[in-house]
Amino acid sequence: MSDADLSDTSSEVVLYIYDMSKGMAKAFSAMFLGKELPGIWHTSVIAYDREYFFGAAGIESCNTGGTTLGEPDQIYPLGKCQLPYSLFLEYLFSMGDSTFAPGTYNLFEHNCNNFSNELSLFLTGRPIPQEIIDLPQEVLNT
């Protein structure tokens, strides 16, 4: 659980961007795909002092920076959210029971980046960078 108190009414929101290929996509993608990819992105959203992400097990959270992926390759500020922490949790649990339930993960069509985008839109009204969202389709098009 977060260090946030249920009565907290605001939080800075940040996107953590990890390159799952650890630089290999940039180095070898042109050779294999005919196009250079900057990375294979996994994203998570930092809000209310926790890191939230989506995978095969559904929505998960950990202490900020506590994933097995180590330090993020990029940190992208998304803005400030002005919602009570309790409302945020209610929304997050509803996402976990429906759209982002365990077993709904699909690498190309329904992944961590889709989750991060939807959560960012809810919290700040701002999307994550479009090139991150578009990457799976870009790979499929090659």
N, CA, C and O atoms as a GROMACS GRO file, in nm:
protein
  568
    1MET      N    1   0.084  -0.118   0.000
    1MET     CA    2   0.000   0.000   0.000
    1MET      C    3   0.088   0.123   0.000
    1MET      O    4   0.205   0.116   0.040
    2SER      N    5   0.036   0.231  -0.042
    2SER     CA    6   0.110   0.356  -0.054
    2SER      C    7   0.129   0.423   0.080
    2SER      O    8   0.057   0.395   0.177
    3ASP      N    9   0.226   0.512   0.086
    3ASP     CA   10   0.243   0.598   0.202
    3ASP      C   11   0.138   0.708   0.203
    3ASP      O   12   0.122   0.778   0.303
    4ALA      N   13   0.067   0.723   0.091
    4ALA     CA   14  -0.036   0.826   0.081
    4ALA      C   15  -0.150   0.796   0.179
    4ALA      O   16  -0.181   0.680   0.207
    5ASP      N   17  -0.208   0.900   0.228
    5ASP     CA   18  -0.323   0.889   0.317
    5ASP      C   19  -0.449   0.900   0.231
    5ASP      O   20  -0.450   0.974   0.133
    6LEU      N   21  -0.554   0.828   0.266
    6LEU     CA   22  -0.677   0.831   0.187
    6LEU      C   23  -0.732   0.971   0.171
    6LEU      O   24  -0.808   0.997   0.078
    7SER      N   25  -0.695   1.062   0.260
    7SER     CA   26  -0.745   1.199   0.249
    7SER      C   27  -0.656   1.288   0.161
    7SER      O   28  -0.691   1.403   0.135
    8ASP      N   29  -0.541   1.235   0.113
    8ASP     CA   30  -0.456   1.314   0.023
    8ASP      C   31  -0.537   1.354  -0.099
    8ASP      O   32  -0.612   1.273  -0.153
    9THR      N   33  -0.522   1.479  -0.143
    9THR     CA   34  -0.603   1.528  -0.255
    9THR      C   35  -0.521   1.571  -0.375
    9THR      O   36  -0.576   1.628  -0.469
   10SER      N   37  -0.391   1.545  -0.375
   10SER     CA   38  -0.312   1.578  -0.493
   10SER      C   39  -0.183   1.497  -0.495
   10SER      O   40  -0.138   1.445  -0.393
   11SER      N   41  -0.127   1.487  -0.614
   11SER     CA   42  -0.002   1.413  -0.631
   11SER      C   43   0.065   1.455  -0.760
   11SER      O   44  -0.002   1.482  -0.860
   12GLU      N   45   0.196   1.461  -0.758
   12GLU     CA   46   0.271   1.474  -0.882
   12GLU      C   47   0.260   1.340  -0.954
   12GLU      O   48   0.260   1.234  -0.890
   13VAL      N   49   0.249   1.344  -1.087
   13VAL     CA   50   0.236   1.222  -1.166
   13VAL      C   51   0.352   1.220  -1.266
   13VAL      O   52   0.376   1.316  -1.339
   14VAL      N   53   0.423   1.107  -1.268
   14VAL     CA   54   0.543   1.093  -1.349
   14VAL      C   55   0.537   0.960  -1.423
   14VAL      O   56   0.487   0.861  -1.370
   15LEU      N   57   0.588   0.958  -1.545
   15LEU     CA   58   0.598   0.836  -1.623
   15LEU      C   59   0.741   0.785  -1.616
   15LEU      O   60   0.835   0.859  -1.646
   16TYR      N   61   0.759   0.659  -1.574
   16TYR     CA   62   0.889   0.594  -1.580
   16TYR      C   63   0.891   0.513  -1.709
   16TYR      O   64   0.799   0.438  -1.738
   17ILE      N   65   0.998   0.530  -1.786
   17ILE     CA   66   1.014   0.463  -1.915
   17ILE      C   67   1.138   0.375  -1.908
   17ILE      O   68   1.249   0.422  -1.883
   18TYR      N   69   1.117   0.247  -1.931
   18TYR     CA   70   1.225   0.148  -1.927
   18TYR      C   71   1.243   0.090  -2.067
   18TYR      O   72   1.145   0.060  -2.135
   19ASP      N   73   1.368   0.072  -2.110
   19ASP     CA   74   1.396   0.002  -2.236
   19ASP      C   75   1.418  -0.145  -2.203
   19ASP      O   76   1.520  -0.184  -2.148
   20MET      N   77   1.318  -0.225  -2.238
   20MET     CA   78   1.324  -0.369  -2.207
   20MET      C   79   1.439  -0.438  -2.282
   20MET      O   80   1.485  -0.545  -2.240
   21SER      N   81   1.485  -0.378  -2.391
   21SER     CA   82   1.593  -0.439  -2.469
   21SER      C   83   1.732  -0.398  -2.417
   21SER      O   84   1.833  -0.450  -2.464
   22LYS      N   85   1.735  -0.307  -2.323
   22LYS     CA   86   1.862  -0.258  -2.267
   22LYS      C   87   1.959  -0.211  -2.377
   22LYS      O   88   2.078  -0.240  -2.372
   23GLY      N   89   1.904  -0.139  -2.476
   23GLY     CA   90   1.986  -0.084  -2.584
   23GLY      C   91   1.998  -0.172  -2.707
   23GLY      O   92   2.048  -0.128  -2.811
   24MET      N   93   1.954  -0.297  -2.696
   24MET     CA   94   1.967  -0.389  -2.809
   24MET      C   95   1.876  -0.350  -2.926
   24MET      O   96   1.914  -0.368  -3.041
   25ALA      N   97   1.757  -0.297  -2.898
   25ALA     CA   98   1.666  -0.258  -3.007
   25ALA      C   99   1.731  -0.153  -3.094
   25ALA      O  100   1.727  -0.163  -3.217
   26LYS      N  101   1.790  -0.052  -3.032
   26LYS     CA  102   1.855   0.054  -3.109
   26LYS      C  103   1.974   0.000  -3.189
   26LYS      O  104   1.997   0.041  -3.302
   27ALA      N  105   2.047  -0.092  -3.130
   27ALA     CA  106   2.167  -0.146  -3.195
   27ALA      C  107   2.136  -0.241  -3.310
   27ALA      O  108   2.208  -0.242  -3.410
   28PHE      N  109   2.029  -0.322  -3.297
   28PHE     CA  110   2.007  -0.430  -3.394
   28PHE      C  111   1.876  -0.423  -3.472
   28PHE      O  112   1.858  -0.501  -3.566
   29SER      N  113   1.786  -0.334  -3.438
   29SER     CA  114   1.655  -0.334  -3.504
   29SER      C  115   1.664  -0.304  -3.653
   29SER      O  116   1.589  -0.364  -3.731
   30ALA      N  117   1.752  -0.215  -3.694
   30ALA     CA  118   1.764  -0.184  -3.837
   30ALA      C  119   1.804  -0.309  -3.916
   30ALA      O  120   1.757  -0.330  -4.028
   31MET      N  121   1.890  -0.390  -3.859
   31MET     CA  122   1.937  -0.511  -3.926
   31MET      C  123   1.823  -0.613  -3.941
   31MET      O  124   1.811  -0.679  -4.044
   32PHE      N  125   1.740  -0.626  -3.838
   32PHE     CA  126   1.635  -0.728  -3.839
   32PHE      C  127   1.501  -0.678  -3.893
   32PHE      O  128   1.426  -0.755  -3.953
   33LEU      N  129   1.471  -0.551  -3.871
   33LEU     CA  130   1.341  -0.498  -3.911
   33LEU      C  131   1.347  -0.400  -4.027
   33LEU      O  132   1.244  -0.363  -4.085
   34GLY      N  133   1.469  -0.357  -4.062
   34GLY     CA  134   1.482  -0.258  -4.168
   34GLY      C  135   1.452  -0.117  -4.120
   34GLY      O  136   1.441  -0.025  -4.201
   35LYS      N  137   1.438  -0.100  -3.991
   35LYS     CA  138   1.408   0.030  -3.933
   35LYS      C  139   1.465   0.034  -3.792
   35LYS      O  140   1.454  -0.064  -3.717
   36GLU      N  141   1.526   0.146  -3.756
   36GLU     CA  142   1.582   0.156  -3.622
   36GLU      C  143   1.473   0.192  -3.520
   36GLU      O  144   1.399   0.288  -3.538
   37LEU      N  145   1.465   0.113  -3.415
   37LEU     CA  146   1.374   0.141  -3.304
   37LEU      C  147   1.457   0.195  -3.188
   37LEU      O  148   1.564   0.142  -3.159
   38PRO      N  149   1.409   0.300  -3.122
   38PRO     CA  150   1.487   0.358  -3.013
   38PRO      C  151   1.494   0.268  -2.888
   38PRO      O  152   1.586   0.280  -2.808
   39GLY      N  153   1.396   0.180  -2.873
   39GLY     CA  154   1.391   0.091  -2.758
   39GLY      C  155   1.263   0.010  -2.762
   39GLY      O  156   1.177   0.032  -2.848
   40ILE      N  157   1.252  -0.083  -2.672
   40ILE     CA  158   1.128  -0.158  -2.651
   40ILE      C  159   1.076  -0.112  -2.515
   40ILE      O  160   1.128  -0.153  -2.411
   41TRP      N  161   0.975  -0.027  -2.517
   41TRP     CA  162   0.936   0.046  -2.397
   41TRP      C  163   0.839  -0.028  -2.306
   41TRP      O  164   0.738  -0.083  -2.350
   42HIS      N  165   0.873  -0.027  -2.178
   42HIS     CA  166   0.780  -0.062  -2.070
   42HIS      C  167   0.763   0.066  -1.990
   42HIS      O  168   0.861   0.133  -1.959
   43THR      N  169   0.639   0.099  -1.957
   43THR     CA  170   0.615   0.220  -1.879
   43THR      C  171   0.537   0.188  -1.752
   43THR      O  172   0.466   0.088  -1.742
   44SER      N  173   0.553   0.277  -1.657
   44SER     CA  174   0.475   0.272  -1.534
   44SER      C  175   0.446   0.415  -1.492
   44SER      O  176   0.516   0.509  -1.532
   45VAL      N  177   0.344   0.431  -1.411
   45VAL     CA  178   0.303   0.564  -1.364
   45VAL      C  179   0.333   0.575  -1.216
   45VAL      O  180   0.298   0.487  -1.136
   46ILE      N  181   0.398   0.684  -1.180
   46ILE     CA  182   0.425   0.714  -1.040
   46ILE      C  183   0.320   0.815  -0.995
   46ILE      O  184   0.307   0.923  -1.052
   47ALA      N  185   0.245   0.778  -0.890
   47ALA     CA  186   0.145   0.867  -0.831
   47ALA      C  187   0.126   0.828  -0.686
   47ALA      O  188   0.135   0.711  -0.651
   48TYR      N  189   0.099   0.925  -0.603
   48TYR     CA  190   0.075   0.899  -0.461
   48TYR      C  191   0.184   0.811  -0.399
   48TYR      O  192   0.156   0.720  -0.321
   49ASP      N  193   0.308   0.839  -0.437
   49ASP     CA  194   0.425   0.773  -0.379
   49ASP      C  195   0.435   0.624  -0.408
   49ASP      O  196   0.496   0.550  -0.330
   50ARG      N  197   0.375   0.577  -0.520
   50ARG     CA  198   0.385   0.437  -0.562
   50ARG      C  199   0.407   0.431  -0.711
   50ARG      O  200   0.378   0.526  -0.783
   51GLU      N  201   0.457   0.319  -0.758
   51GLU     CA  202   0.475   0.292  -0.901
   51GLU      C  203   0.371   0.189  -0.942
   51GLU      O  204   0.363   0.081  -0.884
   52TYR      N  205   0.290   0.223  -1.043
   52TYR     CA  206   0.180   0.138  -1.091
   52TYR      C  207   0.209   0.095  -1.234
   52TYR      O  208   0.250   0.176  -1.317
   53PHE      N  209   0.188  -0.035  -1.262
   53PHE     CA  210   0.215  -0.088  -1.396
   53PHE      C  211   0.122  -0.205  -1.424
   53PHE      O  212   0.056  -0.257  -1.334
   54PHE      N  213   0.118  -0.245  -1.551
   54PHE     CA  214   0.029  -0.351  -1.596
   54PHE      C  215   0.109  -0.459  -1.667
   54PHE      O  216   0.198  -0.429  -1.746
   55GLY      N  217   0.075  -0.585  -1.637
   55GLY     CA  218   0.139  -0.700  -1.701
   55GLY      C  219   0.043  -0.817  -1.701
   55GLY      O  220  -0.077  -0.800  -1.680
   56ALA      N  221   0.094  -0.935  -1.724
   56ALA     CA  222   0.011  -1.054  -1.734
   56ALA      C  223  -0.070  -1.080  -1.607
   56ALA      O  224  -0.180  -1.137  -1.614
   57ALA      N  225  -0.018  -1.039  -1.492
   57ALA     CA  226  -0.088  -1.061  -1.365
   57ALA      C  227  -0.191  -0.951  -1.336
   57ALA      O  228  -0.257  -0.953  -1.233
   58GLY      N  229  -0.203  -0.856  -1.428
   58GLY     CA  230  -0.295  -0.744  -1.407
   58GLY      C  231  -0.220  -0.621  -1.359
   58GLY      O  232  -0.101  -0.606  -1.384
   59ILE      N  233  -0.290  -0.534  -1.289
   59ILE     CA  234  -0.230  -0.411  -1.237
   59ILE      C  235  -0.153  -0.445  -1.110
   59ILE      O  236  -0.204  -0.514  -1.021
   60GLU      N  237  -0.032  -0.396  -1.103
   60GLU     CA  238   0.052  -0.417  -0.986
   60GLU      C  239   0.110  -0.283  -0.942
   60GLU      O  240   0.110  -0.186  -1.018
   61SER      N  241   0.159  -0.279  -0.820
   61SER     CA  242   0.227  -0.160  -0.772
   61SER      C  243   0.343  -0.201  -0.682
   61SER      O  244   0.347  -0.313  -0.630
   62CYS      N  245   0.435  -0.109  -0.667
   62CYS     CA  246   0.550  -0.131  -0.581
   62CYS      C  247   0.598   0.005  -0.533
   62CYS      O  248   0.548   0.108  -0.577
   63ASN      N  249   0.696   0.004  -0.443
   63ASN     CA  250   0.758   0.130  -0.406
   63ASN      C  251   0.818   0.192  -0.531
   63ASN      O  252   0.862   0.120  -0.621
   64THR      N  253   0.821   0.322  -0.538
   64THR     CA  254   0.878   0.390  -0.654
   64THR      C  255   1.021   0.342  -0.677
   64THR      O  256   1.105   0.345  -0.587
   65GLY      N  257   1.047   0.298  -0.801
   65GLY     CA  258   1.179   0.246  -0.836
   65GLY      C  259   1.203   0.104  -0.788
   65GLY      O  260   1.316   0.056  -0.793
   66GLY      N  261   1.099   0.037  -0.743
   66GLY     CA  262   1.115  -0.095  -0.685
   66GLY      C  263   1.090  -0.211  -0.779
   66GLY      O  264   1.084  -0.326  -0.733
   67THR      N  265   1.075  -0.187  -0.908
   67THR     CA  266   1.054  -0.298  -1.001
   67THR      C  267   1.186  -0.372  -1.022
   67THR      O  268   1.292  -0.324  -0.982
   68THR      N  269   1.178  -0.487  -1.083
   68THR     CA  270   1.298  -0.565  -1.113
   68THR      C  271   1.376  -0.506  -1.230
   68THR      O  272   1.483  -0.556  -1.266
   69LEU      N  273   1.322  -0.399  -1.291
   69LEU     CA  274   1.385  -0.340  -1.408
   69LEU      C  275   1.497  -0.241  -1.373
   69LEU      O  276   1.566  -0.192  -1.462
   70GLY      N  277   1.514  -0.212  -1.246
   70GLY     CA  278   1.619  -0.119  -1.205
   70GLY      C  279   1.576   0.025  -1.228
   70GLY      O  280   1.458   0.059  -1.218
   71GLU      N  281   1.672   0.109  -1.259
   71GLU     CA  282   1.647   0.251  -1.282
   71GLU      C  283   1.580   0.271  -1.418
   71GLU      O  284   1.616   0.205  -1.515
   72PRO      N  285   1.483   0.363  -1.425
   72PRO     CA  286   1.423   0.390  -1.556
   72PRO      C  287   1.523   0.457  -1.649
   72PRO      O  288   1.615   0.527  -1.605
   73ASP      N  289   1.504   0.435  -1.779
   73ASP     CA  290   1.590   0.499  -1.879
   73ASP      C  291   1.552   0.646  -1.896
   73ASP      O  292   1.637   0.730  -1.927
   74GLN      N  293   1.424   0.675  -1.877
   74GLN     CA  294   1.375   0.813  -1.887
   74GLN      C  295   1.269   0.836  -1.779
   74GLN      O  296   1.196   0.744  -1.740
   75ILE      N  297   1.263   0.960  -1.732
   75ILE     CA  298   1.158   1.002  -1.640
   75ILE      C  299   1.088   1.119  -1.705
   75ILE      O  300   1.150   1.221  -1.735
   76TYR      N  301   0.958   1.104  -1.726
   76TYR     CA  302   0.880   1.202  -1.802
   76TYR      C  303   0.769   1.258  -1.712
   76TYR      O  304   0.675   1.186  -1.677
   77PRO      N  305   0.778   1.386  -1.674
   77PRO     CA  306   0.673   1.444  -1.590
   77PRO      C  307   0.542   1.456  -1.667
   77PRO      O  308   0.540   1.505  -1.780
   78LEU      N  309   0.434   1.411  -1.606
   78LEU     CA  310   0.302   1.418  -1.670
   78LEU      C  311   0.216   1.531  -1.616
   78LEU      O  312   0.124   1.577  -1.684
   79GLY      N  313   0.244   1.577  -1.497
   79GLY     CA  314   0.167   1.687  -1.440
   79GLY      C  315   0.126   1.656  -1.297
   79GLY      O  316   0.179   1.566  -1.233
   80LYS      N  317   0.031   1.733  -1.251
   80LYS     CA  318  -0.018   1.717  -1.114
   80LYS      C  319  -0.163   1.675  -1.119
   80LYS      O  320  -0.242   1.727  -1.198
   81CYS      N  321  -0.198   1.582  -1.034
   81CYS     CA  322  -0.337   1.538  -1.025
   81CYS      C  323  -0.398   1.602  -0.901
   81CYS      O  324  -0.332   1.616  -0.798
   82GLN      N  325  -0.523   1.639  -0.911
   82GLN     CA  326  -0.594   1.704  -0.801
   82GLN      C  327  -0.711   1.618  -0.755
   82GLN      O  328  -0.820   1.670  -0.730
   83LEU      N  329  -0.689   1.489  -0.745
   83LEU     CA  330  -0.795   1.396  -0.706
   83LEU      C  331  -0.766   1.338  -0.568
   83LEU      O  332  -0.649   1.316  -0.534
   84PRO      N  333  -0.868   1.312  -0.490
   84PRO     CA  334  -0.845   1.243  -0.363
   84PRO      C  335  -0.786   1.104  -0.389
   84PRO      O  336  -0.825   1.035  -0.483
   85TYR      N  337  -0.694   1.064  -0.304
   85TYR     CA  338  -0.631   0.934  -0.316
   85TYR      C  339  -0.736   0.823  -0.316
   85TYR      O  340  -0.721   0.724  -0.388
   86SER      N  341  -0.840   0.838  -0.237
   86SER     CA  342  -0.946   0.736  -0.231
   86SER      C  343  -1.015   0.720  -0.366
   86SER      O  344  -1.049   0.608  -0.404
   87LEU      N  345  -1.037   0.830  -0.439
   87LEU     CA  346  -1.098   0.823  -0.572
   87LEU      C  347  -1.003   0.756  -0.672
   87LEU      O  348  -1.045   0.677  -0.756
   88PHE      N  349  -0.875   0.789  -0.661
   88PHE     CA  350  -0.774   0.726  -0.744
   88PHE      C  351  -0.777   0.574  -0.724
   88PHE      O  352  -0.777   0.498  -0.821
   89LEU      N  353  -0.778   0.529  -0.598
   89LEU     CA  354  -0.782   0.385  -0.570
   89LEU      C  355  -0.908   0.321  -0.625
   89LEU      O  356  -0.902   0.211  -0.680
   90GLU      N  357  -1.021   0.387  -0.610
   90GLU     CA  358  -1.147   0.334  -0.664
   90GLU      C  359  -1.137   0.314  -0.815
   90GLU      O  360  -1.178   0.210  -0.867
   91TYR      N  361  -1.083   0.414  -0.885
   91TYR     CA  362  -1.065   0.404  -1.029
   91TYR      C  363  -0.968   0.291  -1.065
   91TYR      O  364  -0.995   0.212  -1.156
   92LEU      N  365  -0.856   0.284  -0.994
   92LEU     CA  366  -0.755   0.182  -1.019
   92LEU      C  367  -0.813   0.041  -1.001
   92LEU      O  368  -0.789  -0.046  -1.084
   93PHE      N  369  -0.890   0.020  -0.893
   93PHE     CA  370  -0.950  -0.111  -0.870
   93PHE      C  371  -1.052  -0.144  -0.977
   93PHE      O  372  -1.064  -0.260  -1.016
   94SER      N  373  -1.126  -0.045  -1.024
   94SER     CA  374  -1.224  -0.072  -1.131
   94SER      C  375  -1.152  -0.109  -1.261
   94SER      O  376  -1.200  -0.194  -1.336
   95MET      N  377  -1.038  -0.045  -1.289
   95MET     CA  378  -0.958  -0.082  -1.406
   95MET      C  379  -0.911  -0.227  -1.394
   95MET      O  380  -0.912  -0.302  -1.491
   96GLY      N  381  -0.869  -0.265  -1.273
   96GLY     CA  382  -0.817  -0.398  -1.248
   96GLY      C  383  -0.924  -0.506  -1.254
   96GLY      O  384  -0.893  -0.624  -1.272
   97ASP      N  385  -1.048  -0.467  -1.238
   97ASP     CA  386  -1.160  -0.562  -1.247
   97ASP      C  387  -1.218  -0.571  -1.387
   97ASP      O  388  -1.300  -0.659  -1.414
   98SER      N  389  -1.176  -0.481  -1.477
   98SER     CA  390  -1.237  -0.479  -1.611
   98SER      C  391  -1.129  -0.474  -1.719
   98SER      O  392  -1.072  -0.577  -1.754
   99THR      N  393  -1.102  -0.358  -1.770
   99THR     CA  394  -1.013  -0.340  -1.884
   99THR      C  395  -0.874  -0.399  -1.864
   99THR      O  396  -0.817  -0.457  -1.956
  100PHE      N  397  -0.819  -0.385  -1.745
  100PHE     CA  398  -0.683  -0.430  -1.719
  100PHE      C  399  -0.678  -0.543  -1.616
  100PHE      O  400  -0.592  -0.546  -1.528
  101ALA      N  401  -0.773  -0.634  -1.628
  101ALA     CA  402  -0.780  -0.750  -1.539
  101ALA      C  403  -0.666  -0.847  -1.570
  101ALA      O  404  -0.611  -0.845  -1.680
  102PRO      N  405  -0.631  -0.932  -1.473
  102PRO     CA  406  -0.531  -1.036  -1.501
  102PRO      C  407  -0.572  -1.119  -1.623
  102PRO      O  408  -0.689  -1.152  -1.640
  103GLY      N  409  -0.473  -1.152  -1.705
  103GLY     CA  410  -0.499  -1.233  -1.824
  103GLY      C  411  -0.540  -1.156  -1.947
  103GLY      O  412  -0.560  -1.216  -2.052
  104THR      N  413  -0.555  -1.023  -1.938
  104THR     CA  414  -0.597  -0.943  -2.054
  104THR      C  415  -0.478  -0.879  -2.126
  104THR      O  416  -0.497  -0.812  -2.228
  105TYR      N  417  -0.358  -0.898  -2.075
  105TYR     CA  418  -0.239  -0.838  -2.135
  105TYR      C  419  -0.214  -0.897  -2.274
  105TYR      O  420  -0.224  -1.018  -2.294
  106ASN      N  421  -0.182  -0.809  -2.369
  106ASN     CA  422  -0.142  -0.850  -2.504
  106ASN      C  423  -0.027  -0.758  -2.544
  106ASN      O  424  -0.044  -0.636  -2.546
  107LEU      N  425   0.086  -0.813  -2.576
  107LEU     CA  426   0.207  -0.735  -2.603
  107LEU      C  427   0.186  -0.626  -2.708
  107LEU      O  428   0.240  -0.516  -2.694
  108PHE      N  429   0.110  -0.655  -2.813
  108PHE     CA  430   0.096  -0.560  -2.922
  108PHE      C  431  -0.029  -0.473  -2.913
  108PHE      O  432  -0.030  -0.363  -2.969
  109GLU      N  433  -0.133  -0.519  -2.846
  109GLU     CA  434  -0.260  -0.445  -2.852
  109GLU      C  435  -0.314  -0.396  -2.718
  109GLU      O  436  -0.400  -0.309  -2.716
  110HIS      N  437  -0.265  -0.450  -2.607
  110HIS     CA  438  -0.320  -0.414  -2.476
  110HIS      C  439  -0.212  -0.434  -2.371
  110HIS      O  440  -0.210  -0.536  -2.302
  111ASN      N  441  -0.122  -0.337  -2.360
  111ASN     CA  442  -0.002  -0.358  -2.281
  111ASN      C  443   0.017  -0.250  -2.174
  111ASN      O  444  -0.071  -0.169  -2.149
  112CYS      N  445   0.133  -0.252  -2.113
  112CYS     CA  446   0.165  -0.158  -2.006
  112CYS      C  447   0.154  -0.012  -2.051
  112CYS      O  448   0.114   0.075  -1.974
  113ASN      N  449   0.188   0.013  -2.176
  113ASN     CA  450   0.183   0.150  -2.226
  113ASN      C  451   0.039   0.199  -2.243
  113ASN      O  452   0.010   0.317  -2.221
  114ASN      N  453  -0.051   0.110  -2.283
  114ASN     CA  454  -0.193   0.145  -2.290
  114ASN      C  455  -0.246   0.177  -2.150
  114ASN      O  456  -0.322   0.273  -2.132
  115PHE      N  457  -0.205   0.097  -2.052
  115PHE     CA  458  -0.244   0.121  -1.913
  115PHE      C  459  -0.191   0.257  -1.865
  115PHE      O  460  -0.265   0.337  -1.810
  116SER      N  461  -0.062   0.281  -1.887
  116SER     CA  462  -0.002   0.407  -1.843
  116SER      C  463  -0.072   0.526  -1.907
  116SER      O  464  -0.094   0.627  -1.841
  117ASN      N  465  -0.107   0.513  -2.034
  117ASN     CA  466  -0.176   0.621  -2.104
  117ASN      C  467  -0.314   0.647  -2.042
  117ASN      O  468  -0.350   0.761  -2.016
  118GLU      N  469  -0.390   0.541  -2.021
  118GLU     CA  470  -0.524   0.557  -1.965
  118GLU      C  471  -0.517   0.616  -1.824
  118GLU      O  472  -0.597   0.702  -1.789
  119LEU      N  473  -0.424   0.569  -1.744
  119LEU     CA  474  -0.411   0.621  -1.608
  119LEU      C  475  -0.366   0.767  -1.608
  119LEU      O  476  -0.416   0.847  -1.529
  120SER      N  477  -0.274   0.801  -1.697
  120SER     CA  478  -0.228   0.939  -1.708
  120SER      C  479  -0.343   1.032  -1.750
  120SER      O  480  -0.359   1.141  -1.696
  121LEU      N  481  -0.422   0.987  -1.846
  121LEU     CA  482  -0.537   1.068  -1.890
  121LEU      C  483  -0.634   1.092  -1.775
  121LEU      O  484  -0.687   1.202  -1.760
  122PHE      N  485  -0.658   0.989  -1.695
  122PHE     CA  486  -0.749   1.003  -1.581
  122PHE      C  487  -0.692   1.101  -1.477
  122PHE      O  488  -0.763   1.187  -1.426
  123LEU      N  489  -0.564   1.086  -1.446
  123LEU     CA  490  -0.504   1.165  -1.340
  123LEU      C  491  -0.472   1.310  -1.379
  123LEU      O  492  -0.489   1.401  -1.298
  124THR      N  493  -0.427   1.330  -1.502
  124THR     CA  494  -0.377   1.462  -1.541
  124THR      C  495  -0.447   1.522  -1.663
  124THR      O  496  -0.434   1.641  -1.690
  125GLY      N  497  -0.520   1.439  -1.738
  125GLY     CA  498  -0.578   1.485  -1.864
  125GLY      C  499  -0.477   1.485  -1.977
  125GLY      O  500  -0.510   1.527  -2.088
  126ARG      N  501  -0.355   1.439  -1.952
  126ARG     CA  502  -0.249   1.437  -2.053
  126ARG      C  503  -0.214   1.293  -2.090
  126ARG      O  504  -0.206   1.207  -2.002
  127PRO      N  505  -0.191   1.266  -2.219
  127PRO     CA  506  -0.147   1.132  -2.261
  127PRO      C  507   0.002   1.116  -2.239
  127PRO      O  508   0.074   1.213  -2.217
  128ILE      N  509   0.048   0.991  -2.247
  128ILE     CA  510   0.191   0.966  -2.249
  128ILE      C  511   0.238   0.994  -2.392
  128ILE      O  512   0.154   1.008  -2.481
  129PRO      N  513   0.368   1.004  -2.418
  129PRO     CA  514   0.416   1.032  -2.554
  129PRO      C  515   0.361   0.933  -2.657
  129PRO      O  516   0.363   0.812  -2.635
  130GLN      N  517   0.313   0.986  -2.768
  130GLN     CA  518   0.250   0.905  -2.872
  130GLN      C  519   0.344   0.801  -2.931
  130GLN      O  520   0.299   0.691  -2.966
  131GLU      N  521   0.472   0.832  -2.942
  131GLU     CA  522   0.567   0.736  -3.001
  131GLU      C  523   0.579   0.610  -2.916
  131GLU      O  524   0.612   0.503  -2.969
  132ILE      N  525   0.552   0.620  -2.788
  132ILE     CA  526   0.553   0.500  -2.702
  132ILE      C  527   0.429   0.416  -2.731
  132ILE      O  528   0.438   0.293  -2.743
  133ILE      N  529   0.316   0.480  -2.742
  133ILE     CA  530   0.191   0.408  -2.771
  133ILE      C  531   0.196   0.344  -2.910
  133ILE      O  532   0.146   0.233  -2.928
  134ASP      N  533   0.257   0.412  -3.006
  134ASP     CA  534   0.261   0.365  -3.145
  134ASP      C  535   0.364   0.256  -3.172
  134ASP      O  536   0.357   0.191  -3.276
  135LEU      N  537   0.460   0.234  -3.082
  135LEU     CA  538   0.570   0.142  -3.110
  135LEU      C  539   0.525   0.001  -3.147
  135LEU      O  540   0.578  -0.053  -3.244
  136PRO      N  541   0.431  -0.062  -3.075
  136PRO     CA  542   0.393  -0.198  -3.114
  136PRO      C  543   0.339  -0.206  -3.257
  136PRO      O  544   0.372  -0.300  -3.330
  137GLN      N  545   0.257  -0.111  -3.298
  137GLN     CA  546   0.204  -0.112  -3.434
  137GLN      C  547   0.315  -0.088  -3.536
  137GLN      O  548   0.313  -0.145  -3.645
  138GLU      N  549   0.412  -0.004  -3.498
  138GLU     CA  550   0.527   0.021  -3.585
  138GLU      C  551   0.605  -0.108  -3.608
  138GLU      O  552   0.649  -0.135  -3.720
  139VAL      N  553   0.623  -0.187  -3.503
  139VAL     CA  554   0.693  -0.315  -3.517
  139VAL      C  555   0.612  -0.410  -3.606
  139VAL      O  556   0.668  -0.476  -3.694
  140LEU      N  557   0.481  -0.416  -3.583
  140LEU     CA  558   0.397  -0.505  -3.665
  140LEU      C  559   0.395  -0.465  -3.811
  140LEU      O  560   0.379  -0.550  -3.899
  141ASN      N  561   0.412  -0.336  -3.840
  141ASN     CA  562   0.411  -0.287  -3.979
  141ASN      C  563   0.540  -0.316  -4.054
  141ASN      O  564   0.544  -0.300  -4.176
  142THR      N  565   0.646  -0.357  -3.984
  142THR     CA  566   0.774  -0.379  -4.054
  142THR      C  567   0.781  -0.519  -4.113
  142THR      O  568   0.881  -0.555  -4.175
   0.00000   0.00000   0.00000
